[in-house]
């Protein structure tokens, strides 16, 4: 039975520092509900008195304990935004299963241009989002002060802490519709894409996709049996190439377009953002031109698969992708990087010309 805090009790405690109950582990959801209730009566709270009571705890050192699924945190830590330490990849892996959607993904529509900054994931629960909206309020300071007086701890699921930490990360998402693929190439595509799950690309490292996916358990169907990889993997290569286009810190050092425009998979109108790989004659290679590492995860929802890349900071740059169609079979895609505050272009344009021999409407 968790303690019930009335608004009158909150005001009384903030004014006089009285203790009404006993030490307890308060579930984060209850903690948030108390803040939400207090916020509705914010006009009855005295900021001066709240600050006076809060200052008794402001210099406390945040402590925490943990079990398999939860952290147990001093409430004052939430006011100070001092969260438990988690490694970058641990944060992403912890919140991974709670991602419901991405509001912004790579634009595959045949537009002349599009901009990509970044977008945080939408989670299955709104708890972390709702908390952030109230974190800096007097209501939160009052509730945190109350629980500090009571010597309570807040029991917080680790995924909530991961979501709060990840507010300072940058997410890039590229999706692919797999519904038109037949079983063999679908299997190969999924093998290649899923091989990117949990790949960590260190600062200044170069990543060769051909080498990375070579020799896996592919469906060979009627092809030769001595190939490094098989039909379908280009879909995953194209997603990685598109990721390199929208990430400011990723440089594409090697890339080839298809000789034919596979319209069933890449669209009727050419966009020039596909990537073809074949043995080691056509390679896809990217380089991380950043002082920090990048992390990749893959997600599948129904017939859509996502390649998600994450930077452990909030990017100060955005990218503009421009598509220049010279003919129905020839196009040029250009990447421009801008400062998110000044809007000035900060790097020279990088172009990827593609020329197709014909449009191919078959599927495999």
URPE-V255371 format. One record per backbone hydrogen bond with DSSP energy under -0.5 kcal/mol. NH is the residue of the N-H (numbers start at 1). CO is the residue of the C=O. If there is no record, write none. Layout:
BEGIN
NH_CO ; NH_CO
END
This chain:
BEGIN
6_4 ; 10_6 ; 11_7 ; 12_8 ; 13_9 ; 14_10 ; 15_11 ; 16_12 ; 17_13 ; 26_24 ; 26_153 ; 27_25 ; 28_155 ; 30_27 ; 31_27 ; 32_28 ; 33_29 ; 34_30 ; 35_31 ; 36_32 ; 37_33 ; 38_34 ; 39_35 ; 40_36 ; 40_37 ; 41_38 ; 42_39 ; 44_41 ; 45_42 ; 47_45 ; 50_46 ; 51_47 ; 52_48 ; 53_49 ; 54_50 ; 55_51 ; 56_53 ; 57_54 ; 58_54 ; 60_57 ; 62_60 ; 65_72 ; 67_70 ; 71_156 ; 72_65 ; 73_71 ; 73_154 ; 74_63 ; 75_152 ; 77_74 ; 78_75 ; 79_75 ; 80_76 ; 81_77 ; 82_77 ; 83_81 ; 91_87 ; 92_88 ; 93_89 ; 94_90 ; 95_91 ; 96_92 ; 98_95 ; 99_96 ; 100_122 ; 101_122 ; 103_120 ; 106_173 ; 108_106 ; 111_109 ; 114_321 ; 116_319 ; 119_171 ; 122_101 ; 123_121 ; 124_98 ; 130_126 ; 131_127 ; 132_128 ; 133_129 ; 134_130 ; 134_131 ; 135_131 ; 137_134 ; 141_137 ; 142_138 ; 143_139 ; 144_140 ; 145_141 ; 146_142 ; 147_143 ; 148_144 ; 149_145 ; 150_146 ; 151_148 ; 152_147 ; 153_24 ; 154_73 ; 155_26 ; 155_153 ; 156_71 ; 156_154 ; 158_69 ; 160_157 ; 161_157 ; 162_158 ; 163_159 ; 164_160 ; 165_161 ; 166_162 ; 167_164 ; 168_165 ; 169_166 ; 170_311 ; 172_309 ; 174_307 ; 176_305 ; 178_176 ; 178_303 ; 181_178 ; 185_364 ; 186_182 ; 187_183 ; 188_184 ; 189_185 ; 190_186 ; 191_187 ; 192_188 ; 193_189 ; 194_190 ; 195_191 ; 196_193 ; 197_194 ; 198_296 ; 199_196 ; 201_199 ; 201_294 ; 202_200 ; 204_288 ; 205_202 ; 207_286 ; 208_206 ; 209_207 ; 209_284 ; 210_284 ; 212_208 ; 213_209 ; 214_210 ; 214_211 ; 215_228 ; 216_213 ; 216_228 ; 218_216 ; 220_218 ; 223_220 ; 233_230 ; 235_232 ; 236_232 ; 237_233 ; 238_234 ; 239_235 ; 240_236 ; 241_237 ; 242_238 ; 243_239 ; 244_240 ; 245_241 ; 246_242 ; 247_243 ; 248_246 ; 250_247 ; 251_249 ; 251_287 ; 253_251 ; 253_285 ; 254_285 ; 261_358 ; 262_260 ; 263_261 ; 263_360 ; 264_360 ; 265_262 ; 266_262 ; 267_263 ; 276_256 ; 278_282 ; 281_278 ; 282_278 ; 283_281 ; 285_254 ; 286_207 ; 287_251 ; 288_205 ; 289_249 ; 289_287 ; 290_288 ; 294_201 ; 295_310 ; 296_199 ; 297_308 ; 299_306 ; 301_304 ; 304_301 ; 305_176 ; 306_299 ; 307_174 ; 308_297 ; 308_306 ; 309_172 ; 310_295 ; 311_170 ; 312_293 ; 313_311 ; 315_313 ; 318_338 ; 319_116 ; 320_336 ; 321_114 ; 322_320 ; 322_334 ; 323_112 ; 324_322 ; 324_332 ; 325_323 ; 326_324 ; 326_330 ; 327_330 ; 330_327 ; 331_354 ; 332_324 ; 333_352 ; 334_322 ; 335_350 ; 336_320 ; 336_334 ; 338_318 ; 339_344 ; 340_316 ; 343_339 ; 346_337 ; 347_337 ; 350_335 ; 352_333 ; 354_331 ; 356_329 ; 357_259 ; 360_261 ; 361_359
END
